[in-house]
Amino acid sequence: MNEVIMTDKIIHTKSWAIFVIWLFQVSAIIGISLGFQEWFITKTPFNLVLTALLLFMYYPIDSFRKAIPVLVIYTTSIIVEWIGVHFGFLFGSYAYGNNLSFKVDGVPLLIGVTWATLILCTASMADQMVKPIYLKVVVGALLMVFIDFFIETSAPPFDFWVWADGAAPLRNYVAWFGVSLLLHSFYQQQKMKGDFKFSCHIYAAQLVFSIYFYGYHRL
């Protein structure tokens, strides 16, 4: 009986967490569209941290052993971004703006949170979509590139980052795919299991936001 009550509480709490994820994204879409871009975009760091914390809670990342792979993914992504910002041969020539909060040597620490969140979400989705491990890795990487295609359009207007040539070059997506393959391969070796439903909602909410402003900024 106690287990049933506990399960019901977890489901109820998770439903509220999903509601919060969508509330933030939909509110930002409406608010920015109505002319309150600065107010909403400057709250991006809070949104990214809250999303990551909710994901870690329901993934779940509930032990030090499970936290280590996440830290590896985070650290690797920060190193890759540092290389990209300073040498330009991975993603292309770009620089980060001021709306992703605190930066260390030109790289926002929150960009690693974004990488880790998306890797965990896409890995959980890929786990349910295909069976062979190599396909899980490929599908996860493709999901990463798919959402990045739409994110890139909104990044410069929102002062997240800006490209020297005005737009993301083709090699950015090639590098995203390559780095994502590496991180998804590492993830699969850890034999972690995430929350498929919660991961889908986070991915879908961010994708809806990105697709909306992909069209918005092209009008």
C-alpha positions as CSV (number, residue, x, y, z in Angstrom):
1,M,0.0,0.0,0.0
2,N,2.8,2.4,0.9
3,E,4.6,1.7,-2.4
4,V,1.4,2.5,-4.3
5,I,1.0,5.8,-2.4
6,M,4.7,6.6,-3.0
7,T,4.3,5.8,-6.8
8,D,1.3,8.1,-7.0
9,K,3.1,10.9,-5.3
10,I,6.1,10.6,-7.7
11,I,3.8,10.6,-10.8
12,H,1.9,13.6,-9.4
13,T,5.1,15.5,-8.7
14,K,6.5,14.6,-12.1
15,S,3.4,15.9,-13.8
16,W,3.9,19.2,-12.1
17,A,7.6,19.2,-13.1
18,I,6.5,18.6,-16.8
19,F,4.0,21.5,-16.4
20,V,6.7,23.8,-15.2
21,I,9.0,22.9,-18.1
22,W,6.3,23.8,-20.6
23,L,5.2,26.8,-18.6
24,F,8.6,28.4,-18.9
25,Q,9.0,27.7,-22.6
26,V,5.4,28.8,-23.6
27,S,5.6,31.9,-21.4
28,A,8.9,32.9,-23.0
29,I,7.5,32.4,-26.5
30,I,4.5,34.7,-25.6
31,G,6.5,37.2,-23.7
32,I,9.2,37.6,-26.3
33,S,6.6,37.8,-29.1
34,L,4.9,40.7,-27.2
35,G,8.1,42.7,-27.0
36,F,9.5,41.6,-23.6
37,Q,12.6,39.8,-25.0
38,E,15.1,41.3,-22.7
39,W,13.2,40.4,-19.5
40,F,12.7,36.8,-20.6
41,I,16.0,36.1,-22.3
42,T,18.0,37.4,-19.3
43,K,16.2,34.6,-17.3
44,T,17.7,31.9,-19.5
45,P,20.3,30.9,-17.0
46,F,17.7,30.2,-14.4
47,N,15.6,28.2,-16.9
48,L,18.6,26.1,-17.9
49,V,19.6,25.3,-14.3
50,L,16.0,24.5,-13.3
51,T,15.5,22.2,-16.3
52,A,18.7,20.4,-15.5
53,L,17.9,19.9,-11.9
54,L,14.4,18.5,-12.7
55,L,15.9,16.2,-15.3
56,F,18.5,14.9,-12.8
57,M,15.8,14.4,-10.3
58,Y,13.6,12.3,-12.5
59,Y,16.3,10.7,-14.7
60,P,17.3,9.9,-12.0
61,I,20.8,11.0,-11.1
62,D,20.5,9.7,-7.5
63,S,24.0,8.5,-6.6
64,F,27.6,9.6,-6.9
65,R,28.2,6.7,-9.4
66,K,25.5,8.1,-11.7
67,A,26.7,11.7,-11.3
68,I,30.3,10.9,-12.5
69,P,29.3,10.2,-16.2
70,V,27.3,13.5,-16.1
71,L,30.3,15.4,-14.9
72,V,32.4,13.7,-17.6
73,I,29.9,14.8,-20.3
74,Y,29.8,18.3,-18.8
75,T,33.6,18.7,-18.6
76,T,34.1,17.3,-22.1
77,S,31.6,19.7,-23.6
78,I,33.3,22.7,-21.9
79,I,36.7,21.6,-23.2
80,V,35.3,21.2,-26.7
81,E,33.6,24.6,-26.5
82,W,36.8,26.2,-25.3
83,I,38.7,24.7,-28.3
84,G,35.9,25.9,-30.6
85,V,35.9,29.5,-29.3
86,H,39.7,29.9,-29.2
87,F,40.7,28.0,-32.4
88,G,37.6,27.9,-34.5
89,F,38.5,24.7,-36.3
90,L,35.7,22.5,-34.8
91,F,32.4,24.4,-35.2
92,G,33.6,27.5,-37.0
93,S,34.5,31.0,-35.8
94,Y,32.1,32.2,-33.1
95,A,32.0,34.0,-29.7
96,Y,29.6,33.8,-26.8
97,G,27.4,36.7,-25.8
98,N,26.2,37.8,-22.4
99,N,22.9,36.0,-21.9
100,L,24.3,32.6,-20.8
101,S,25.7,34.1,-17.6
102,F,29.2,33.7,-16.2
103,K,32.0,32.8,-18.6
104,V,35.5,31.4,-18.0
105,D,37.9,32.3,-20.7
106,G,35.1,33.1,-23.1
107,V,33.0,29.9,-22.4
108,P,29.8,30.1,-20.4
109,L,29.8,27.4,-17.7
110,L,26.1,26.9,-18.4
111,I,26.8,25.7,-22.0
112,G,28.1,22.5,-20.4
113,V,24.8,22.2,-18.6
114,T,23.0,22.5,-21.9
115,W,25.1,19.8,-23.5
116,A,24.6,17.4,-20.5
117,T,20.9,18.0,-20.4
118,L,20.4,17.4,-24.2
119,I,22.7,14.4,-24.2
120,L,20.8,12.7,-21.4
121,C,17.4,13.5,-23.0
122,T,18.4,12.3,-26.4
123,A,20.1,9.2,-25.0
124,S,16.9,8.3,-23.1
125,M,14.8,8.8,-26.2
126,A,17.2,6.8,-28.4
127,D,17.1,4.0,-25.9
128,Q,13.4,3.5,-26.6
129,M,13.5,4.1,-30.3
130,V,16.1,1.5,-31.4
131,K,17.7,-1.6,-29.9
132,P,21.3,-2.0,-31.1
133,I,23.7,0.1,-29.1
134,Y,25.4,1.5,-32.2
135,L,22.0,2.7,-33.5
136,K,21.2,4.3,-30.1
137,V,24.5,6.3,-30.5
138,V,23.7,7.4,-34.0
139,V,20.0,8.2,-33.3
140,G,21.0,10.2,-30.2
141,A,23.6,12.2,-32.2
142,L,21.1,12.9,-35.0
143,L,18.5,14.2,-32.4
144,M,21.3,16.5,-31.1
145,V,22.0,17.9,-34.6
146,F,18.3,18.2,-35.4
147,I,17.6,20.5,-32.5
148,D,20.8,22.4,-32.9
149,F,19.8,23.4,-36.5
150,F,16.9,25.4,-35.0
151,I,18.7,26.7,-32.0
152,E,21.4,28.3,-34.2
153,T,18.9,30.7,-35.7
154,S,17.8,32.2,-32.4
155,A,21.2,32.3,-30.7
156,P,22.6,35.5,-32.2
157,P,19.4,37.6,-31.8
158,F,19.2,36.5,-28.2
159,D,22.9,37.2,-27.6
160,F,23.7,33.6,-26.7
161,W,26.5,33.4,-29.3
162,V,27.3,35.0,-32.6
163,W,29.0,33.6,-35.7
164,A,31.8,35.5,-37.5
165,D,30.2,34.8,-40.9
166,G,26.7,35.7,-39.6
167,A,25.4,32.1,-39.6
168,A,26.4,28.6,-38.5
169,P,28.6,26.9,-41.1
170,L,28.0,23.4,-42.3
171,R,31.0,22.2,-40.3
172,N,29.2,23.3,-37.1
173,Y,26.6,20.5,-37.6
174,V,29.3,18.0,-38.7
175,A,31.2,18.8,-35.5
176,W,28.0,18.6,-33.4
177,F,27.3,15.2,-34.8
178,G,30.9,14.1,-34.1
179,V,31.0,15.3,-30.6
180,S,27.5,13.9,-29.9
181,L,28.6,10.5,-31.2
182,L,31.5,10.6,-28.8
183,L,29.4,11.6,-25.8
184,H,26.6,9.1,-26.7
185,S,29.2,6.3,-27.0
186,F,30.5,7.1,-23.6
187,Y,26.9,7.3,-22.2
188,Q,26.0,3.9,-23.6
189,Q,29.1,2.4,-21.9
190,Q,27.7,3.5,-18.5
191,K,24.5,1.5,-18.9
192,M,22.4,4.4,-17.5
193,K,18.6,4.4,-17.8
194,G,16.7,7.6,-17.9
195,D,13.1,8.7,-17.7
196,F,11.9,8.5,-21.3
197,K,8.7,10.5,-20.8
198,F,10.3,13.3,-18.9
199,S,13.2,13.4,-21.4
200,C,10.8,13.7,-24.3
201,H,9.0,16.6,-22.7
202,I,12.2,18.5,-22.1
203,Y,13.4,17.9,-25.7
204,A,10.0,18.7,-27.2
205,A,9.6,21.9,-25.2
206,Q,13.0,23.2,-26.2
207,L,12.4,22.1,-29.8
208,V,9.0,24.0,-29.9
209,F,10.7,27.1,-28.6
210,S,13.6,26.8,-31.1
211,I,11.3,26.1,-34.1
212,Y,9.0,29.0,-33.2
213,F,11.8,31.5,-33.2
214,Y,13.4,29.9,-36.2
215,G,10.4,31.0,-38.1
216,Y,10.0,34.2,-36.1
217,H,13.5,35.5,-36.9
218,R,13.1,34.6,-40.6
219,L,10.0,36.8,-41.0
